[in-house]
Amino acid sequence: MKRRFMKTSLSDSESVLLYLDTDVAGIVLTEELPIKPVEIFGIFCPFVFILMNHLIAVSVMDSTDQTILVTGGAGFIGTHTVVQLLNQGFRVSIIDNLDNSVEEAVDRVRDIVGPDLSKKLEFLLGDLRNKEDLEKLFSQTRFDAVIHFAGLKAVGESVAHPFRYFDNNLIGTINLYEIMAKYGCKQMVFSSSATVYGQPEKIPCVEDFNLVAMNPYGRTKLFLEEIARDIQKADPEWRIILLRYFNPVGAHESGKLGEDPKGIPNNLMPYIQQVAVSRLPELNVYGHDYPTKDGSAVRDYIHVMDLADGHIAALRKLFTKDQLGCVAYNLGTGRGTSVLEMVAAFEKASGKKIPIKLCPRRAGDATAVYASTEKAEGELGWKAKYGVEEMCRDQWNWARNNPWGYQSML
């Protein structure tokens, strides 16, 4: 909650201060004031009140005057975050090159939020590595902030193709910063990753740990965190929040949005769901001799809707007057779950048996990683709400309704 005062004139000679609480939906009058709603011609008017024997009207204040650029907004996390942004009243522009996503996902976002909120959503097919695409976007729209998701994200693929990751993740982000600075937009929520912790010496991971990424993907995130700190140090007008999130899973409760990777999945849950709908014969479990309770790697799985809400909380933090600079937050549940435990939870949620094949460890994979969430809870007012059961429930709901991903309903 953000507390504010608003001066409301009652007459030419009299005014009062209304004590207001601001939540994510806008401004709500507190119960501390002696007010009561009014009916006018028999119609209930929720923002007209009797206060101290005066009739006053209070306008709803939301985020409709703020426009957010979401890079990679057609992707898994991007689409779920865009839904939440639109529901909070923000205007949203998406730029995405559809390298690992489809425009159908954006259409599903419009379907979920409805025709009125859809008017506040724009989509541009573009690539951050092409400055002309960014120039076109920023020259036409004034953005209040950027949420930057765009980039490649598979650990195994990054080990095999590091140049591809350096090109996409580093060059694209540097271009974005340059164009943002040119047009005076200096507020960024950056999609970082728990991979910056590498194999931590202890767990849970705390934001002030030494950062030692173990693979090219993680190193691109680590490099970009350092670049963000350098940019902000050189120009204190920049306000940058680095969100280190752990392992996003689950799907929108409607079953209309979810993770739909192109090709063989690189992450656990989309792989499991493709086995469950018979697109793949079995699940490869990489590593069964880790020093964990069942020999499989341990991760902090977080529901994608919790993650989306974490981005909204970070955005709200950007818009405060707090001294900010460049700051990192973990977004996770604070609980570790092994790969085999996730398989069992998905089997329970879906009623499907998932055949597994035990494989050697993958290069670049850590044994166990999960988050300390105290900083995000204390400074962002954010905490994950969903557990593993809900994650698997929503993942299965998405999979069974869309066995072939976004192609299922084309």
C-alpha positions as CSV (number, residue, x, y, z in Angstrom):
1,M,0.0,0.0,0.0
2,K,1.2,3.5,-0.9
3,R,-0.4,6.3,1.2
4,R,-1.4,9.6,-0.4
5,F,-3.3,12.7,0.4
6,M,-5.6,14.4,-2.2
7,K,-7.0,17.9,-1.8
8,T,-10.7,18.1,-2.7
9,S,-12.5,21.5,-3.0
10,L,-15.9,21.6,-1.4
11,S,-16.6,25.3,-2.1
12,D,-14.7,28.4,-3.1
13,S,-13.7,28.9,0.5
14,E,-13.4,25.4,1.9
15,S,-11.4,22.3,1.1
16,V,-10.4,19.1,2.9
17,L,-7.6,16.6,2.7
18,L,-8.8,13.1,1.9
19,Y,-6.7,10.3,3.4
20,L,-6.3,7.7,0.8
21,D,-4.7,4.3,0.4
22,T,-3.3,3.4,-3.0
23,D,-3.3,-0.3,-3.9
24,V,-2.5,-1.9,-7.3
25,A,-5.9,-1.0,-8.5
26,G,-5.7,2.7,-7.8
27,I,-6.9,4.9,-4.9
28,V,-9.4,3.7,-2.3
29,L,-10.8,5.8,0.4
30,T,-9.9,4.4,3.8
31,E,-12.5,3.5,6.4
32,E,-11.0,6.1,8.8
33,L,-13.1,8.8,7.1
34,P,-16.7,9.5,8.0
35,I,-18.0,8.9,4.5
36,K,-20.9,7.1,2.9
37,P,-21.7,6.3,-0.7
38,V,-24.5,8.2,-2.5
39,E,-27.4,7.2,-4.7
40,I,-28.3,9.7,-7.4
41,F,-31.7,9.1,-9.1
42,G,-31.6,5.6,-7.7
43,I,-28.2,4.8,-9.1
44,F,-25.4,3.8,-6.8
45,C,-22.4,6.0,-7.4
46,P,-19.3,4.3,-5.8
47,F,-17.1,7.4,-6.1
48,V,-19.5,10.0,-4.8
49,F,-19.6,10.4,-1.1
50,I,-21.0,12.4,1.8
51,L,-18.1,13.7,3.8
52,M,-18.7,16.1,6.7
53,N,-22.1,16.9,5.3
54,H,-20.7,17.8,1.9
55,L,-21.4,16.0,-1.4
56,I,-18.1,15.3,-3.1
57,A,-17.0,13.3,-6.1
58,V,-13.7,11.4,-6.1
59,S,-12.2,10.3,-9.4
60,V,-10.7,6.9,-9.7
61,M,-7.0,7.2,-10.2
62,D,-5.3,4.2,-11.9
63,S,-2.4,3.6,-14.2
64,T,-4.1,4.6,-17.5
65,D,-1.6,7.5,-18.0
66,Q,1.4,5.2,-17.8
67,T,2.7,3.3,-20.8
68,I,5.0,0.3,-20.4
69,L,7.2,-1.3,-23.1
70,V,7.5,-5.0,-22.7
71,T,10.3,-6.6,-24.7
72,G,9.7,-10.3,-25.4
73,G,6.1,-9.8,-24.4
74,A,4.8,-12.6,-26.6
75,G,6.8,-15.2,-24.6
76,F,5.9,-17.3,-21.7
77,I,6.5,-14.9,-18.8
78,G,5.9,-11.9,-21.0
79,T,2.3,-12.7,-21.9
80,H,1.3,-13.5,-18.3
81,T,2.9,-10.2,-17.2
82,V,1.1,-8.3,-19.9
83,V,-2.2,-9.7,-18.7
84,Q,-1.5,-8.4,-15.2
85,L,-0.3,-5.0,-16.5
86,L,-3.5,-4.5,-18.5
87,N,-5.6,-5.6,-15.6
88,Q,-3.9,-3.0,-13.5
89,G,-4.8,-0.2,-16.0
90,F,-1.4,0.2,-17.8
91,R,-1.1,0.8,-21.5
92,V,1.3,-1.8,-23.0
93,S,3.4,-2.0,-26.1
94,I,5.0,-5.4,-26.9
95,I,8.1,-5.8,-29.1
96,D,9.0,-9.4,-30.0
97,N,10.9,-11.1,-32.8
98,L,8.9,-14.3,-32.3
99,D,12.1,-16.3,-32.2
100,N,10.6,-18.6,-29.5
101,S,7.0,-17.4,-29.4
102,V,4.0,-16.8,-31.6
103,E,1.7,-13.9,-32.2
104,E,-1.3,-16.2,-31.3
105,A,-0.1,-15.8,-27.7
106,V,-0.8,-12.1,-27.9
107,D,-4.2,-12.7,-29.4
108,R,-4.9,-15.0,-26.4
109,V,-3.9,-12.1,-24.0
110,R,-6.5,-10.0,-25.8
111,D,-9.1,-12.7,-25.4
112,I,-8.4,-13.0,-21.6
113,V,-8.5,-9.3,-20.8
114,G,-11.5,-8.5,-23.1
115,P,-12.1,-5.9,-25.8
116,D,-11.9,-2.8,-23.7
117,L,-8.5,-3.5,-22.1
118,S,-7.3,-4.8,-25.5
119,K,-7.4,-1.3,-26.8
120,K,-4.5,-0.5,-24.5
121,L,-2.3,-3.2,-26.1
122,E,-0.1,-2.8,-29.1
123,F,2.2,-5.4,-30.7
124,L,5.3,-4.7,-32.9
125,L,7.2,-7.4,-34.7
126,G,10.8,-6.3,-34.1
127,D,14.2,-7.3,-33.0
128,L,16.3,-5.4,-30.4
129,R,19.4,-6.0,-32.4
130,N,17.9,-3.8,-35.0
131,K,18.1,-0.2,-33.8
132,E,15.7,0.9,-36.5
133,D,12.9,-1.2,-34.9
134,L,13.6,0.5,-31.5
135,E,13.8,4.0,-33.1
136,K,10.4,3.4,-34.7
137,L,8.9,2.4,-31.4
138,F,10.3,5.1,-29.2
139,S,9.7,7.9,-31.7
140,Q,6.0,7.1,-31.8
141,T,5.3,6.4,-28.1
142,R,6.5,7.9,-24.8
143,F,7.2,5.1,-22.4
144,D,7.2,5.5,-18.7
145,A,9.3,2.3,-18.1
146,V,10.5,-0.8,-19.8
147,I,10.1,-4.4,-18.7
148,H,12.9,-6.3,-20.5
149,F,12.2,-10.0,-21.1
150,A,13.6,-10.4,-24.6
151,G,16.5,-12.9,-24.8
152,L,17.4,-16.6,-25.1
153,K,17.2,-18.6,-21.9
154,A,18.2,-22.3,-22.3
155,V,21.2,-23.4,-20.3
156,G,22.1,-26.4,-22.4
157,E,21.7,-24.6,-25.7
158,S,23.9,-21.8,-24.5
159,V,26.7,-24.2,-23.8
160,A,26.4,-25.5,-27.3
161,H,25.9,-22.2,-29.0
162,P,27.4,-19.4,-26.9
163,F,27.8,-16.9,-29.7
164,R,24.0,-17.0,-30.3
165,Y,23.4,-16.1,-26.7
166,F,26.0,-13.3,-26.7
167,D,24.5,-11.8,-29.8
168,N,20.8,-12.0,-28.7
169,N,21.1,-11.2,-25.0
170,L,24.0,-8.7,-24.9
171,I,23.8,-6.8,-28.1
172,G,20.0,-6.4,-28.0
173,T,20.0,-5.1,-24.4
174,I,22.8,-2.6,-25.1
175,N,20.8,-1.3,-28.0
176,L,17.8,-1.0,-25.8
177,Y,19.6,1.0,-23.2
178,E,21.0,3.4,-25.8
179,I,17.6,4.1,-27.3
180,M,16.0,4.4,-23.9
181,A,18.6,7.0,-22.9
182,K,18.1,8.9,-26.2
183,Y,14.4,9.3,-25.6
184,G,14.6,10.0,-21.9
185,C,13.1,6.7,-20.6
186,K,15.4,5.7,-17.7
187,Q,13.3,3.2,-15.8
188,M,13.9,-0.5,-16.3
189,V,12.7,-3.8,-14.8
190,F,15.3,-6.3,-16.1
191,S,14.6,-10.0,-16.4
192,S,17.7,-11.5,-14.7
193,S,18.0,-15.1,-13.5
194,A,19.1,-17.3,-10.6
195,T,21.7,-18.7,-12.9
196,V,23.9,-15.7,-11.9
197,Y,24.5,-17.5,-8.5
198,G,26.1,-20.5,-10.3
199,Q,26.6,-23.3,-7.7
200,P,26.1,-21.3,-4.5
201,E,28.3,-22.2,-1.5
202,K,25.2,-22.2,0.6
203,I,21.4,-21.9,0.2
204,P,19.1,-20.2,0.2
205,C,20.6,-17.6,-2.2
206,V,20.8,-14.1,-0.9
207,E,21.1,-11.1,-3.2
208,D,24.5,-10.0,-1.9
209,F,26.1,-13.4,-2.6
210,N,29.2,-13.5,-4.9
211,L,28.0,-14.1,-8.4
212,V,29.7,-16.8,-10.4
213,A,27.6,-18.0,-13.4
214,M,28.4,-21.5,-14.6
215,N,27.2,-21.3,-18.3
216,P,27.0,-18.9,-21.2
217,Y,23.3,-18.1,-20.5
218,G,24.0,-17.3,-16.9
219,R,27.0,-15.2,-17.8
220,T,25.0,-13.1,-20.2
221,K,22.6,-12.3,-17.3
222,L,25.6,-11.6,-15.1
223,F,27.2,-9.3,-17.7
224,L,23.9,-7.5,-18.2
225,E,23.6,-6.9,-14.4
226,E,27.0,-5.4,-14.4
227,I,26.2,-3.3,-17.4
228,A,23.1,-2.0,-15.6
229,R,25.1,-1.0,-12.6
230,D,27.6,0.8,-14.7
231,I,24.9,2.7,-16.6
232,Q,23.2,3.8,-13.4
233,K,26.5,4.8,-11.7
234,A,27.4,7.0,-14.7
235,D,23.9,8.6,-14.8
236,P,22.0,8.5,-11.5
237,E,18.7,9.4,-13.2
238,W,18.5,5.7,-14.2
239,R,16.3,3.6,-11.9
240,I,16.8,-0.2,-12.6
241,I,15.4,-3.2,-10.8
242,L,17.1,-6.6,-11.5
243,L,14.7,-9.5,-10.9
244,R,16.6,-12.7,-10.4
245,Y,13.9,-15.3,-10.8
246,F,14.2,-18.9,-10.3
247,N,12.3,-21.6,-12.3
248,P,9.0,-20.3,-13.8
249,V,6.3,-23.0,-14.3
250,G,2.5,-23.2,-14.4
251,A,0.1,-21.3,-16.6
252,H,-2.7,-18.9,-16.6
253,E,-5.8,-20.3,-14.8
254,S,-7.9,-19.9,-18.0
255,G,-5.8,-22.5,-19.7
256,K,-5.4,-20.1,-22.6
257,L,-1.8,-19.1,-21.9
258,G,1.2,-21.3,-21.1
259,E,4.7,-22.2,-22.1
260,D,5.0,-23.4,-25.7
261,P,8.7,-23.8,-26.7
262,K,9.6,-24.3,-30.3
263,G,11.3,-27.7,-30.8
264,I,12.4,-30.0,-28.0
265,P,11.8,-28.3,-24.7
266,N,14.9,-27.2,-22.7
267,N,13.1,-26.8,-19.4
268,L,11.6,-29.4,-17.2
269,M,7.8,-28.7,-17.0
270,P,7.1,-28.1,-20.8
271,Y,9.1,-31.4,-21.4
272,I,6.9,-33.2,-18.8
273,Q,3.7,-31.8,-20.3
274,Q,4.7,-32.9,-23.8
275,V,5.3,-36.4,-22.5
276,A,1.9,-36.3,-20.7
277,V,0.1,-35.5,-24.0
278,S,2.1,-38.2,-25.9
279,R,4.2,-35.7,-28.0
280,L,7.4,-37.1,-26.5
281,P,7.9,-40.7,-25.4
282,E,9.7,-40.1,-22.1
283,L,11.3,-37.5,-19.9
284,N,15.1,-37.3,-19.8
285,V,16.2,-36.6,-16.2
286,Y,19.7,-35.1,-16.3
287,G,21.6,-36.2,-13.3
288,H,20.5,-38.8,-10.7
289,D,23.7,-38.9,-8.6
290,Y,23.6,-35.4,-7.1
291,P,24.1,-35.2,-3.3
292,T,20.3,-34.5,-2.8
293,K,17.6,-36.6,-1.1
294,D,16.7,-38.5,-4.3
295,G,19.7,-37.8,-6.5
296,S,18.1,-35.3,-8.8
297,A,18.8,-31.6,-9.0
298,V,16.8,-29.2,-6.7
299,R,15.3,-26.0,-7.9
300,D,13.0,-23.3,-6.7
301,Y,9.9,-23.6,-8.9
302,I,7.7,-20.5,-9.0
303,H,4.2,-20.1,-10.6
304,V,4.3,-17.8,-13.6
305,M,1.4,-15.7,-12.2
306,D,3.4,-15.1,-9.0
307,L,6.3,-14.0,-11.2
308,A,4.1,-11.7,-13.2
309,D,2.8,-10.1,-10.0
310,G,6.5,-9.7,-8.9
311,H,7.1,-7.6,-12.0
312,I,4.1,-5.4,-11.2
313,A,5.5,-4.9,-7.7
314,A,8.9,-4.0,-9.1
315,L,7.3,-1.5,-11.5
316,R,5.4,0.1,-8.7
317,K,8.7,0.4,-6.8
318,L,10.2,2.2,-9.8
319,F,7.4,4.8,-9.7
320,T,7.9,5.7,-6.0
321,K,10.1,8.6,-4.9
322,D,12.4,6.2,-3.0
323,Q,16.1,6.4,-3.6
324,L,16.6,3.4,-5.8
325,G,19.7,3.3,-8.1
326,C,20.2,-0.2,-9.4
327,V,18.9,-3.0,-7.1
328,A,18.4,-6.8,-7.4
329,Y,15.6,-8.9,-5.9
330,N,15.1,-12.6,-5.9
331,L,11.7,-13.9,-7.1
332,G,11.1,-17.4,-5.8
333,T,9.2,-19.3,-3.2
334,G,12.1,-19.9,-0.9
335,R,11.5,-23.7,-1.1
336,G,13.6,-26.3,-3.0
337,T,11.9,-29.1,-5.0
338,S,13.7,-31.9,-6.7
339,V,13.2,-32.9,-10.3
340,L,11.7,-36.2,-9.3
341,E,9.4,-34.5,-6.8
342,M,8.1,-32.3,-9.5
343,V,7.5,-35.3,-11.7
344,A,5.5,-37.0,-9.0
345,A,3.5,-33.8,-8.3
346,F,2.6,-33.5,-12.0
347,E,1.6,-37.2,-12.1
348,K,-0.8,-36.6,-9.2
349,A,-2.3,-33.4,-10.8
350,S,-2.7,-35.0,-14.2
351,G,-3.4,-38.6,-13.4
352,K,-0.8,-39.4,-16.1
353,K,2.3,-41.7,-15.6
354,I,5.4,-39.9,-16.8
355,P,8.0,-42.4,-18.1
356,I,11.5,-41.2,-17.2
357,K,15.0,-42.0,-18.5
358,L,17.9,-41.3,-16.2
359,C,20.7,-39.5,-18.0
360,P,24.2,-38.1,-17.0
361,R,24.4,-34.6,-15.6
362,R,24.2,-31.7,-18.0
363,A,27.2,-29.4,-18.3
364,G,26.5,-26.1,-16.5
365,D,23.8,-27.4,-14.2
366,A,24.0,-26.7,-10.4
367,T,23.1,-29.2,-7.7
368,A,20.6,-27.2,-5.7
369,V,19.5,-23.6,-5.9
370,Y,16.6,-21.8,-4.2
371,A,15.9,-18.3,-3.1
372,S,15.9,-16.2,0.0
373,T,12.8,-14.0,-0.5
374,E,13.1,-11.7,2.5
375,K,14.3,-8.7,0.5
376,A,11.5,-8.8,-2.1
377,E,8.9,-9.4,0.7
378,G,10.2,-6.4,2.7
379,E,10.9,-3.9,0.0
380,L,8.5,-4.8,-2.8
381,G,5.7,-6.1,-0.6
382,W,5.6,-9.2,-2.8
383,K,5.4,-12.9,-1.8
384,A,4.7,-16.0,-3.9
385,K,1.2,-17.4,-3.2
386,Y,1.1,-20.6,-5.2
387,G,2.6,-24.0,-4.2
388,V,3.7,-27.0,-6.3
389,E,0.2,-28.4,-6.5
390,E,-1.2,-25.3,-8.1
391,M,1.7,-25.0,-10.4
392,C,1.2,-28.6,-11.7
393,R,-2.6,-28.2,-11.8
394,D,-2.4,-25.1,-14.0
395,Q,0.4,-26.6,-16.1
396,W,-1.8,-29.7,-16.8
397,N,-4.8,-27.5,-17.5
398,W,-2.8,-25.7,-20.2
399,A,-1.4,-28.9,-21.6
400,R,-4.6,-30.8,-21.9
401,N,-6.5,-27.9,-23.5
402,N,-3.5,-27.1,-25.8
403,P,-1.7,-30.4,-26.5
404,W,0.1,-28.8,-29.4
405,G,0.6,-25.5,-27.8
406,Y,-0.7,-22.4,-29.6
407,Q,-1.2,-24.5,-32.8
408,S,-3.9,-26.4,-31.0
409,M,-6.6,-23.8,-31.7
410,L,-5.4,-22.2,-34.9
